[in-house]
Amino acid sequence: MKQKLEEIRAAAHEALAGELNLDALEQLRIKYLGKKGEITAVLKGMGKLTAEERPVIGALANEVRSQVEGMIETKKAEIAAKIEEVKLKAEVIDVTMPGRAQERGELHPLTKVMNNIKDTFIGMGFEIADGPEVELDYYNFEALNIPKNHPARDTQDTFYVSDNVVLRTQTSGMQVRVMEKQKPPIRIIAPGKVYRSDAVDATHSPVFHQIEGLVVDKGVTMADLKGTLEMFIHRLYGDETKVRFRPHHFPFTEPSAELDISCFKCGGKGCQMCKGEGWIEILGCGMVHPKVLANCGIDPEIYSGFAFGIGLERIAMGKYDINDLRLFFENDLRFLRQF
Ligand code: DAH
C-alpha cells in the first residue's frame, strides 16, 4: 500500500506538471481525490491493515492526499492567471491613439438669416405664426381679395393640388388665418416655404422662403409701417443703408409699396448687383385692405393694419454676396462651409 501511495504521488506530480486546462485539471482531481478516486480507494482499503500498519499508512495517505490537493490548487491558480492575462491582452486599448473626429454641423446660411430676421422682429414684440404649406385657395387667394379670375393670379404660377387646394404661393394667407383666430392687437411674422411653378435658374426656384408680417390695431398708420421696416433694414444691413418706398399694387393692401434699399455692394452708385440702379428691391408691403379685414371679421372702421412680405433667399443672397440661388439647395459642402 505504501508503494501504491508512492506511485500515486509520483504519477500525480507528473500529470500536474504539464500544460492543463481547467477541464483536464478537474478530471485529474476526480481521478485522485474523487469518491471513486485512487487515494480514496487506498483509504477505503485501510480496514484490511494490521493495527501497527494502519497509523503509518493512514498518515502517509493523508500526506499524499493533501499534497495532491495542494498541487491541484496551485495549478488552478496558475491557469486562472493565464486566462486573465490572455483576456487583458485581447482587451488592451491604446489611450494615446487619436480619437475619431466628430464632424460638427453648421446651420444652413438660409437658416442663419431666417433666425436673424426672426430675432429682429421678436425684439420688436412680434410673435411667430405657423401654418400649412398645402393651402386652401381661399386663404392663398380669395380672402386676400384675389378672386378666381383676377389677373394677379397670373403673376404667381401656382401648383394646384385640386380646384380649391394649392401649394401656397405666398405666406400672405397667414394674415387671414391669424386674423380669423385672433382679435387685435395683432403683431406676428409668419416665416415658411412657398411654392411656384417656376423653372430653376440663378434667381428662381420652385421652392423658396418668405416671411410674412402683419400688425393690426387701432390707429395703425403708414408711418408705423415705414418705421418698423426701416428699423428692420437697419438691423439687417446696417444704419447707413438708405430705404425708399416705391408705390406698387397688391390686391390685399391699399396703399401698397415696394421697399428698395441702397445697393449693399456699391452703396448706391450703380453696379452689376443693382443693375446700375443703385437700389435693390427687398420686399412688398402696404396697409391691409379694408376688404381683407372685413373678410376676417375685423371692423375696418375701428381697426387698421399693415403687412409686408419678405423673400428670404433674396435677402441672404444680398447679405452674403451670392449670385446664384441654386447654391442654397445643392448642398455642396464647399459652398456651405463658407458661412
Ligand atoms: N405676397 C406678396 C408676394 O409674394 C408679397 C407681399 C406684398 C406681402 C405686400 C405682403 C404685402 O404682406 O403687404 O409677392
Boltz pocket constraint, residues with backbone or C-beta under 6 A from the ligand:
constraints:
  - pocket:
      binder: B
      contacts: [[A, 169], [A, 170], [A, 171], [A, 172], [A, 212], [A, 213], [A, 250], [A, 253], [A, 257], [A, 283], [A, 284], [A, 285], [A, 286], [A, 287], [A, 307], [A, 308], [A, 309], [A, 310]]
      max_distance: 6.0
